[in-house]
Amino acid sequence: MRVLIVEDDRLVRKGFISLMPWEQFGMQVIGEAGNGEDALAFLSWQEVDLLITDLAMPRMSGIELIRTVRQLYPRIWTVILTFHQDFEYIQEALRLGAIDYIAKTELQQDKMEEVLGRIAQRIRYETNQQARAWEENERVSPDQGIVWLSVSSSGSWHSSGPICFGKSVEESAPGIWFLPCKEGELSDEHLASLHEDSFLESGMVIILGGIGSESGNQVIRTLQDYRERFMFYEWGQEPSRIRTRSFEQLKETVSQRPITHEQEQKIKEAWSSLQWVIHDRQYEENLAEIEAMKLTQSQLDTLFILASTRWERVVPAKTWQAPQQKLLSWQDWKKWLGGLRQELASYLFKPSYSQDVISCVWKAAQIIHQDLSREITLREVAKEVNLSQSYLSQCFRDIVGVSFNDYVRQARIDWAKQLLVDTDKPIYWIATQTGYPNEKYFSRVFKDKTGMLPSAFRCGRKDGG
């Protein structure tokens, strides 16, 4: 079982990883992250079975991370690492699907086996519950089967009647229904009825042959991989949504190598930059790269969540809209991206500046956000982007909508707000992290901008205000 640990305190994280008897319970820590954003970036290229996360972290809280993981990676088990006093947060995490929590006070040598044993036992129980439907079906030793794959993770079998054996179809995994059949039991009448059902509007059917002695887990895992990486690109392209495949063909399709961390970083940078809005060729190359890599829906969701945080540094969020509903196919994604590109371009090209100048302003905004704890001057940033101070000042105001200095001040305040809510660090520490010389000056500026002192802002947000 592959484990990812997410904890902002490096000492706690390293101690937790090194002291727990992972191997004894068939677990292996394959990654670690200091915040939720880094965890999502890791999940976008590396498969994980169990996520153990702290709740109070900078940049993205554990609750936000669990909520996002539940949506993007429903197969990942989540466990929270916390203090006893976080009772309300624990309740919220459990409501979101976390299977257990580890109190940091339990991290003592004599309790570690008990803690991991409890988690492993819970996962075994949940896994056995999910496997029951397949085990019932497997008793008929199927030679072939009918598989319905939904484009979303929730759906229902809309067929008006049973296909074989007088059985209702059980959901074997999220978005996957499997009905095993012996060879010769699928009549032409049965197959014809599939074409008439309305469920084809939201999914596809595969007549799967050559299952033979394959284990149920292997068949379902292969179907999950196919649904997540390949159905997404195929759905909507062919007139017929009923296909015939051998299990060997399916295995060969899903055996394509997953993307590497380097590829994932490259494509994230390509979309985080706004060059794809400015240059047609870059846009087409970015689209082709996604299609060639066969990014999953979850990877695409994560990619654009992370990229949009970079766009918002230059383009106000109100300028463009996230999808109003989940995009179910690559065709839907391309249509949305085309519209998004037009929205972003209409904002960027409103002033009469060249593409090169717009790129320089974008780079300037990126430089500002690289390290908000340091002194940031127009002179230094202008030098880095190869523009004069006066010209950068004018372009920045015209393109971004606020002056350079106002943008820096707002960036510091926004970062301070996030640190106040997502961490328990003292106010003086947050002041230094956001570029203020002392706590007193920081508190005065913060109150001028928000109408309240940092301590009051923190209490109000953590109390749900």
N, C-alpha and C positions, 0 to 999 in steps of 0.2 A: 504494500500500500504506500503510495507516494504522498509525502506530507510537505506542506508549505507553512512556515511559521511567519506570522506578521506581528511585529512588536517594535515600538519606536525606541524603547530603552535597549541599547545595544548590549549592555551587561546582562540584563534579564534574558534577552533573546539568546545570546551565546550560552549562558548557563543552562537555560531550558533545553537547548539542542544537545549539549554535551552530556548532561546528567541523566536524561530520561532513557530507560531501557527499550529503545525503539525496536531493535531487532528481535527481542523476545516476543513481540506481538506482531511480527511480520510487517513492520513499518520502516520506512526509510525517509529521512529528511532530505529532500532534493533541492530545496530553495528556502531563502529567507528574504524578508522585506521589512523596511522601517516605516512604511505607511501604506495606506490603501491603494493609492495610485500606482506605486511600484508593484504592489501585489497583482493588480489587474494587468499591468504590462507583462509580468511573468506568466500569468495564466493564459495570455493571448498566444503564447508560443510553446508552452510546456504543459503537458497533461498532469493533473493533480487529482488525487482521490480524496484527501482530507486537508482542510484548511483550518488552522488554529490561529485565531486572531485576538489581539488586545482590542479593547473598546475605545479608549481615549488615545487618539493619535493625531498628529498634524496632517493637514492636507485632505484627508478623508477618514472619517471615524470608522470604527469597527462595524457600527450599525449600518452605515452607508455601504460599506464593503459587502457585508452579508446580504443586504438587500439587492445589490447589483449582481453578486455572484449567483444568488437564487434565480435571478432573471436570465442571466447569460449562460450559467453553467449549472443547470439543475441537478446534475449527477454528482456534484462535489458535496461531500459531507462537511459541515462546519461545526466547529467547537470554539467557544469563547474563553479567553484567558483574562481574568479580572480579579478585582478585590470584592470582598463580601458586601461592601457598602454600595456597590453598583446595582442594587436589587432591581430598580426600575429598568435599567439598561439590559440586565439579564433577562427579564421578562419579555422585553421587546425583541431581543435576539432570539429567544426560544419561539416567540410567535412567528418570526421570520423563517424558522426552519432549522435553527441550530439544534443539534441533537444532545448537547451536553455543555457544561461549563467547567473550567478548572479554576478554582480559587488560588491566587498566588500564594496564599498561606499554606496550601497543600504541597507546595514544591519543597518537600523535605525528603531525605533519602528513604525513610521508612514508608512513605506514602506513594512514591512514584509508580511502583508496580501496580498498586491498587487503582491509581488514577487512569493509567493507560489501559489496564485490564477492563475497567468499566466502559471506557470508550470503545474498545475493540469488541466487547460483548454487545454493545448497543448497535454497532454497525453490522455485526453478524446477524442480529435479530432482524433489522430492517431489510437487509439483503435477502434473507430467507423469505420474508413476507413478499417481496417483489418477485421472487423466483417461483412462487407457487403456481401462478397461472401457466408458466411454461412447463413446469413439471407435470401438471395435469395433461397438457397437450402432448408431451413427449412420450407418454405411455403408448400412444398409437404408432410409434416408430415411423414418422412420416418420411416418404420418399420425396415429397414436394410440399409446397404450401402456398397459400395466398397471403400476401403481405400488403397491408394498407399503411402508407406513410403519409402522415399529415404534415403540411408545411409549417404548422405551428405546434407547440408542445402540448396543446390541449385540443381535444376534438372528440368526436364520437363516431361510431360506425353507424351510418345512416341507412344501411341496406334494409329492405323491407322484410327480409326473411333469411334464415340460415343458409349457408352455402353447402356444407357437408355435415354428415353425422347428426343433424338436428341440433347443432351446438350454437350457442351465442359466442361472439368473438370477444376474447379477453384482451385487455391492453397489456402487452408484454413489457413495454418501456414507454416513457413519455413520447407520444406521437407515433407509436408503432403498435399495430395490431397484427397478430399472426394466427392463421388458421391452418393447422397441419392436415395433410390429406395423403392417403395411400395412392399409389399410381393407378390411374384409370378411374378414380372417383370424381374427377372434375369433368362433367359433361359439357357439351357445347351450350346447352341451355344455361348451365351455371355461369359459364364465361360470358354469354350474351347478356345476362342480367347485370353483370358488373358495369357494362357500358351505359346502363340506364339510370344508375344511381347518382344522386346529387352530391355524394361525397367527393366525386372527382373534381368538383369546383374548388376544393380546398386540400387536395392531395393527389397521390398517384397510387396505383395498384401494381404490384409486381407478382407475376406467377413465377415462383422460385422453385427451380428443379435442382436435382443432384445434391440434395442435403445429405443423404446417406447416413453415415455414422457420426456426423459432426455433432458436437455437444450443443445443448440448448444455449449455454452461455456464449459459445463462439458465434452461433448464428445471430443472436440478438446483438452482440457487440459489433459484428460486421454490419448489421443493418443500421445500428446507431451511427457508426462511422460514415456509412454511405449517406444516410439522411442528413447528417450535419455538414458534410463537406461537398457532396456531389449533387444530391437532389436539388439543393438550393440553386445551382447553376443550370440544371436541366429543366426544372419545372417551368412550364410556360413556353418552352421552345418548340416542343413537338405537339402536333395536333392531338395525338392520342396520349392519354395519361395511363394507359395500361401497357406494361412492358413485360416481356418474357426474358428472364435471366437465369443462368445456371449459378449455383452458389460459387463455383470456381471463378466465374466472370466477376462476380461481385467482390470476391476476395482480392482479385487482381486489381480491380479498380481502386479499392481503398488502401492498397499496399503502397500507393505513391507516397514518397517521403514527405513528412510534415515539414513546415517551414522551420528554418533555423532561427536562433536568436538574432543573428546578424541581419538576416532578411527582414525579420520583424521590425528591428530598429530602423532599417533603411526605409521601409514603406511608411513607418510612422512619421519619420522626418519629411518624407515626400508629401504627405497629406497635411502635416502640421504647418508647413510653409504654405504661403498663399500663391506660390508660383503656378500651381495648377489652375488658379483662377485667371492669372495674367496671360499664360502661354497655352495655346491650344495643344501644341505638341506634348507638353508636360502632362496635361490633362489626359490625353489619349494613352500616354505611356503608363500613367498611374492606374488607369482602368485595366489596361492589358496585364499589368503586373498582378493585380488582385485576382483576375480571372485565371492567370497561369498558376498562381499559388494555391487557388481554391481555398481562400480564407473561409472559415465557417461564419455563420450568422453571428455567433458570439464574438468571434475575433473582430468582425466588422463593427459590431456595436461598441466594443472596447476601443478599437482604433479611433472611431469618431468621437467618443466621449473624451478621450485624451487629446485629440487634435483640436476639438472645439474650445478647450480651455486656452489654447494658444491663439486661436483666431480672435477670441474675445478681447485679447490685449490690444488689438487694433480696430476691430469691427464690433460695435455694440451688439450684444446678444439679440436685441429687439430687431436688428436689421435682417436677421434670417430666422427660420423656424426649424426646429427639429421635426422629424416625422411625426404626424398626428397619430399614426398607428404603426404597429410593427411591420417592417418591410419583409415580405415573405419569400421573395425570390431576387436573384441578381438583376433581373429585368426591372423590378420595382426599385432596387437600389440605384441603378443607372438613371432611371427617370428622376428620382429624387435628387441625385447628385447634379444632374443637369440643371434643375430648377434652382438648387442651392448656389451653383456657380453663377447663375444669372443674378441672383439676389446680392451675393457678395460683390460681384463685378459692378453692379449699379451703384453700390456705395463707394467702392474704391476709385472708380473712374469718374465720379461726379466732378472733382476738381480736374482742371486740364493739365495734368502732369503725365510725364512719360511713364512707361512701365518700369524703367530703371529707377526712377525717383521713388515710385510707390514701393519697390522692393527695398530701397534704402530705409524708408520710414518703417517698414515692417521689421527690418533687421534692428533698427534703433529700439523699437518696442521690445524685441527679444532680449537685447542687451540689458535694458532696464530691469527685466524680471530675472536675469541670471543670478543676481545676488543683491537683494534689497537691504542687506545690512551695511553695505559700503556707501561711501559718498558718491553720488551720481551727478555729474555736471553735463550741461549741454556741450561744453567744449570737448570733453573727452569722448562723448558718444559721437559727435559730429566728425571727430578725427577718425574714429573706427569705421564709420560708414562713408568716409571720403566726400563729405559735403561741408560747406562753410557753416559756421554757427548760425548766421542770420538766415541762410537759405533753409537749413534744416528746421529752424524754429518756425518759419513761415509754412513750409510744406507740412510739418507735423500738425500744426493747428488746422490747416485746411483739410487734411486727409483724415485725421483721427477725431477732430472736432473739439479738442481742448488743447491748451498750451502744453509744451514739454514739461514745465515745472509742475503744473496742475496734475498732469498724468502721473508723474513720479510720486507726488504726494498721495494721490488716490490709490496708487498701487501699494504704497507702504501701509495705508490704512486698511485696505482690503486684506492684505496679508496678516496684519495685526488682528483683525476680526477673526480670521480663520484660526490663528494660533490661540486666541483667547477661548474659543469654543472647543477646539479639538485637542487642546493640551491642558495640563494643570501647572504649567511652568509659571514662575512668578512674573509679575508685571515688569520688573527691571530687566529680566532676561528677554522678554518679548520686545521691550524697547530697543535693546541692542540688536536683536535679530531683524528689526524693521528700520534700522538706520538712524535711530534717535540717540543723542549723546547721553541722556539720563532719563530716569523714570518721570521726573517732574515735568520736563519739557514734553515728553511723549504724551503724558496724561492731559496736558493743556491742549495740545494739537488734536488729540483724539476727541476730547469733549467739544472743541470748536467744530469738528467735522460731523460728529454723530449726535451731539446733544447730551452725552452722558460720559461718565468716567469709565475707563477700561474695566475696573472691578464691577461696576454696576452692569455694564454690557455683558460681561461673562455670567454673572448671576442670573440676569434676565433670560439669557439664551438657554442656559442649562436647566432653568426651571420651566422651560417650555414657553417663555415669553417672546 
